[in-house]
């Protein structure tokens, strides 16, 4: 009886993951029991309600005191709740987009809608767990749960050549990255005797070998930077984004990245703070590489999804620039930027989904010409999201870049901030190219295109993302306050987990 009572608080600390898991299992069971010819649309709504329940459970966790559970393998604090809410919000919107984007069950090509909705929910379990895990083996399991779901979803359009190609590329390269991460976990255990994120910093001064610590740090960074598609680990991004269904790209370009960035922040600031003089310049270099490579490559693209894929690499660079911030300001700036980027990125892929269709019959920038005349609402919303991606004032993108670059400048990285501003100007060229194309009148004699149909579910998703992008641009205080509260939770770590002063670090050989 006592053991059961003691286990209850632990379950509370993973309540969102429990709700998501039950939802995914329920979808699978109902799907298996339904006749083959029945509509699976209701399963998508069931998934959406389950994700909303998980979102509520995440917010409820704020009433709990910060603490750990399950033998110090997971930690609930303001930081984990911030990313739980963000991930649940992204998955909810992606499910709404999918409800109207997936072909009907009567389609001659079997699309396994039940499995599709379940995989999205199961992927959210892994992403949420990754943000609260403080044990590297749990991180590995959470990463695999998230990755396997997205590998399968990337190849869901198996009747096209690009779908299986995207899934295989993503799976093979992602497996290599996961292998690097696992080797890093093994080496840090060999060096310090622990895989607890909050204990590594205290044990590094007594590590068996400094080389082992540095090698494990490098391998861990390779694994995580691949997941956020930062240069030079970005090569998979354009092909996978092009081959995967647009609602899946809306998910995989934001939610797994948010989870991976949360893990990166937790590792850098909890496990390796004494290596900051080493990893800070490394983050700056990767930030510059990501911004420059992503923007230069995006300038040459004619395919909308490939352009957005390269722009996502550039945005990973903008986000990494926030790491140059002093103290926990960088964590807050990075967290806010992830939220702002997710809102506008998911929104723009919602528009692309409606305009191009599930089979993506209109994949090129030129295909969007005259959209504002055919579908004024869709065209206007698309231009609004593009303005936010450029960073025009009173949008989420403006404040995201403002906080990121100003944090870098406060941290003394003046040249990093200047290169970031120059890259923002470069990015404006290809975003404006698409915006101008949308606003241009249809070409004379051009074949009349079908007006995109805006369904209830995808319309709700568009309204949600547009409002989020606007609120983050004109009234960002609440989200910024939540991001700062999450960053402050790092300073409330248990005394035993506090890192030693840099001058006290001694390598034991």
N, C-alpha and C positions, 0 to 999 in steps of 0.2 A: 504493500500500500504506500509506504514511504517513497519507494523508488518511483512509483507511478506519479505521485505528487511532485517529486523532484523533477520529473521529466516534462511536466506541463510548461514551465517557463521556457524550456529549451524549444518546445514546439512553437510557442508564441514567436520566437525569434526567427523562425523560418516559415511563418504563417503564409506569406505571399507565395512562396515556392510550393507549399502544400496545396493551396487553393488551385494554383496553375496545374499541378500534377493531376489532381483529381479531375479537373476540367478536361485535360487532355485524354485521360483514361476513359472518362465518360463519353467523350466524342468517339473514341475508337470503338467502344462497346456498342453504342447506339448505331454507329455506321455499319458494324458487322451484322447487327440484327435487322437492319432495314432491307427491304427488297431492292434488287439491283436497279429497278426502274424508278425508284422513289427519288424525289428531290432532296439534295443534301444542303440546301440553302439554310435550313434551320440550324444545322450544325455550326455554320459560321456565326450565326447570332448567339448560339450557346457559348461558343468560344469567346465572343465579344463580352458577354455578360460575365463569364468566368474571369476574364482579364480585368474587367471593372471591379470585380470583387477583390482580386489580388491587389489592385491599386488602392482600394479602400483599406485593405489589411496593411499595406505599406504605410499609409498615413496614420493608421491606428498605432503602429509601432512607435510613433513619436511619443506616445504616452508612456512608453516603457523607458526605464533608465538604460543608458548605454551599457552594454555588457556582452559577454560571450556565451556561447552555448556549445553543447556536444563536445565537451573536452577541448575547449578553446579552438575549435575549427571554424566557427563562424562568429561574426561580430555584428551586432545591431547598433548603429549610431546614426547621427544626422547625415553623415556622408553616404552610408549604404541606403538609407531611405530616399535621399535625393535621387540616386541613380535607379532605385527600384521604381519610383514614380515615373521617371523619365522613360525607362524601358517599357513599362506597362502601357504608358501613353502611346509610344511608338507602335507597339504590337497591336493595340486596339485600333489605331488608325489604319494600319496595314491590313487588318482583318476586314475593316469596313470597305477599303478599296477593293479587296479581293472578292467580296460578296457580289459586286457588280461587274468585276472584270473577268472572272472565270467563265468559260463557256457553259451553257446549260447542260444538265445531266443527259439531255437527249442528243447531245453532240455525238457525231460518229466516232470521234476520238475520245477514248476514256481518260478522264482527267483526275479521277480519284479525289474528289473534292473533300471527302471525309478525312482522308489521310493528310491532305493539304492543310486543313484547319488545325488538325491535331499537331502536326509538325511545327506550325507557327507557335502554338501554345507551349509545346515541349521545349522549343528553342528558348522561349522566354524564361523557362525554369533555369536553364543553364546560365543565361545572361544575368539573371537576378542573383543566382548563387555566386557567380564570379565576383560580383561587387561587394559581397559581404564575407567572402571566404578569407580567413587569415591563416590558413594552412595550405601549403603549396600543393599537396596531393589533392585536396578538395578543389583547389583552383584548376588542377589538371582535369579532374572529372567534370567540373562545371564547363570547362572549355570544350571538352569533347561532346557533352550533351548539346551545347549550343552549335558547335561546328557541324556535327553530323546532320542536324536538322537543316542547316543552311546548305550543306552539300547537296542533300536530296532535293530541297526546294529549288536550287539553282538549275537543276536538270528537269524540272517538271514539264517543260514543253518538249517532251521526248520525241514528238512527231516532227520536230524541226532539227536541222543539222546542228544548229548553234547551241541548243539546249544541252544535249549530252556532252558536247565539247566543253561547255562552260562548267558543267558538273565535274567532269574528269579533271580538268585543269585545276579547279578549285580544290578538289579532293586531294590530288597528288601534291600540289604545292603546300596546301594547308597541312597535310600530314607531315611533310618535311619540317614545317615551322613548329608543329606540335612536338616533333621529335627533338628539335633544338631546345624547346622549353623544358621537356622532360629531362634531357641531359643536364640542363642548368639546375633543375631541382636536385638531381642526383649528386652533382658536384657540390652544391651548397650544403647538402646533408653530410657529404664526406668531409667538408672543411670545418663545419661548425657543430655537427651532430644534431641539428634540428631542421625542421622544415616549417616551423612556426614563423610567420611573417613578422610578428611583433617581438620575437626573441632573437632573430638573426643579428640585428644591429648590436645587441649587447654581447654577442658571442664572437663577432668578427675579430675584435682585438685579440682573442685567444684562439683564432683559427689555426688549423694545422699548417696551412700554407696560404700565403697571400695569392699565389698564382691560381690556386683552386678557386678562391673567392672571385678573382677578376674574371677567370674563365666562365664561372657560373653566371656572373652578372652579364657578361657578353652574350651567352647563349639564351638567357632569359629575355634579354632585350630583343634579340632576333625574333624569338617566338611572338612576342607581344607587338613589335613594330610591324610584323607581317599582318597581324589581324587588323591593325588600324590603317593598313596600306600606305605607310609612310615610305618615302624614297630612302634607300634603293630597294625596298622590298615590295614594290607596288606593281610589278609587271603583270600580275594576274588580274588586276582590277578592270581594265577596259573590256577584255574578252568575256569575263564572267558577267559583268554588268550588261553587256550586249546580249548574251545568250539567255540570261535568266528572265523570267516574267517581270514586268515592271513593278507590280506590287511587292514581289520578293526583293527586288533591288531597293525599293523604298525602305524595306526592313533591314536588309543586310548592309546598306550603306550608312545606317545610323545606330541601330540598337546594339549589334555586336561591337561596333566601334566604341560606343559609350561604355559598354562593359569592359572592353580592353583598356580604354583610357583610365577608367576607375582603378583597374588592377595596376596599371603603370604608375599612377599616382601613389597608390598604397605601397607598392614595392619601393619606389624611389624615396619616399619620405618616411617610411616606417622601417624598411630593411637596410637600405643603403644610404642613409643621410650623410655618413662620414665620407662617402665617395662623391659627394656633391661637386667638389672642385674638378672631378673627372667627368661625371655624367652631364653636368651643366653645359660645358662647351660641346659635348657630343649632341645634346638635344638641339643646341643652336644650329649646328651644322646640318643635322637631319631636317630641322625646320626650314632652313634656307633651300636645301636640296628639294624638299617636297613642294614648297611654294613655287620655285622656279621651274622644275621639271613638269609639274602638273599644269601650270599655266601656259608654258610654251607649247606643250603637247596639245592642250585643249584648243589653242588658237587654230590648229590645222584640221580640226575635226569637222566633218559634215553630218555625222550621225549624232543625234541629240543625246542618246544614252552614253555614247563614248565620250562626248564632250563633258557630260555631267560626271562621268567616272574620273576623268583627269582632273576636273575641278574639285572633286572630293579629295584627291591626293593633295591638291593645293591647300584645301581647308584643313587637312591634317597638319600641314605646316603652320598655318595661322594659329592653330590650337597649341602646337608645341612651343610657339613663341611665348605663350603665357607662362611656360615653365621657368622663364628667366626672372619671374617675379620674386620680390623679396619676401621671405618667410612664407606664410600661408596665403598671401595675396595671390600668388601664382595658382594655387589649387582652386581658389574661388573663381578666378578669371577663366581658368580652363573648364571648370564645371559649367559656368554660365555659357561659355562659347558652345559647348556640346549641346546644351539645351536649345540655344538659338539656332544652331546649324540644323539640328534634327527637325525643328518645326518647319523651316523653309525647304529643306531637302525632301522630306516626306510629302509636303504640299506640292512641290513641283513634279514629283513622280506620280502623284495622283492625277495631275493634269495630263501628263504624258500618257498615262494608262488610258484615260478617257479618249484622248485624241487619236492615239496610235492603235488602240484596240489590243486584245490579248495576243493576236498573231502579229502585231506590229507591222501593219500594212503601210504605215506612214512613219518611217524611222528617221527621215532626214530633216535637217533644219528647213530646207526649202519646202517640205511638205506642210509646214506650219504657216505658210504665207496666207494672209487673209483670215486667219483664225478669228480675229476679233470681230470680223464682219459676219462670219458664219455662226459663231457662238460667243456673243459679247461678254458673257459672264466668265467663261473659261479663259478667253483671251485676256481679259482684264486681270484676272487672278494670276495668270501665268506671268504677266508683266510685273505685277506686284512682287511675286516671289523672286523674279530675276533682279528687281531693284534691291531687294533685301540681300540677295547673294552678292551684288555689287558692293553693298554697304552704304546705301543712300540713307540719310538721316530719317529718324522716326520709324525705322524698321529694326527687326531683331539683328540682322546682319551688321548694321551700323554699330550698335552698342557692343555686340560680340567682338568685332574687330577693335573697337575703341578700347575696351577693357583689356583685350589681349596685348595690343601694341603698347598701350600706356603702362601696363604692368612690366613689359619688357624694358621700356625706357626707364622706369623707376628702379629696375634691377641693374641698371648700368649698361644694358645691351643696346646702345644707341644705334649702332650700325644694323643690328638685327631688326629693330623697329623701322628703320628707313628702308631696308630691303623689303620688309613686309608691306610698307606703303606703296613702294614701286610695283610690287607684284599685284597689289589690289588694283592699281591703275591698269596693269596689263590684263587682268581678268575682266575688267569692265568691257574690253573690246569684244570678247566672244559672247558675253552675256547680252551686250547691246545688239550684237548681230542677230541673235535669236529674237530679242524684243522688237527690233525694227521689222524683222520678217513677219512677225505676228501682226504688226500694225499696218503692214502694207496692203493695199487693195489686191484682190486676186488678179493674177495675170490674165490679160485679154486672151480669150480663146482657150483658156485652161479648162480642163475637164472639171465639171462641177462635183465637188466632194460632198459626201454625206455629212450633215450636221451632227456632231457628237451628241450622244444622249447622256444626260446627267441623271443617274439613278439616285434613289434616296440615300443609300448607304455611302456611296462615294461623294455625294453632295454634302452629307454630314461630315465626312472626313475633310473635305475641302474647307468647309466653314470652320471646323475646329483648328486646322493648321493655319488658316488665314488669320483668325482671331489671335492665336498664340503668337504668330509672327508680329502682329500689330501691337499686342500688349507688351511683348518683350522689347518693342522699339520705343513705346511712349511711356510705359510705366514698368520699368524693369526692376523696381526696388524689391518686390516680394521674392522674385526668383533669385535675384542677386543676394538677398538676405539669407535665403535657404542655402545658396552655394557657400556663403561665408560661414553659416552655422556648420555645414558639412566640413569645411576646411578647419574650423576651430576644434572639431572632434579629434583631430590629430594631436592637438596639444593636451587632450585629456586622457591620453593613453596611460595604462598602468605604469607605476613608477619603475617596475622591473623591466618594462619594455622601452623606457626612454633611452635614446642613443647616448653613448659616451661622448664627451667632448672630443673634438678632433685632435687636440694636443695629447689626449690620453690614449689614442689608438696606437697600439704596438702590434706588429705582425709577429706571431710566434712561429718560427720556422722549425 
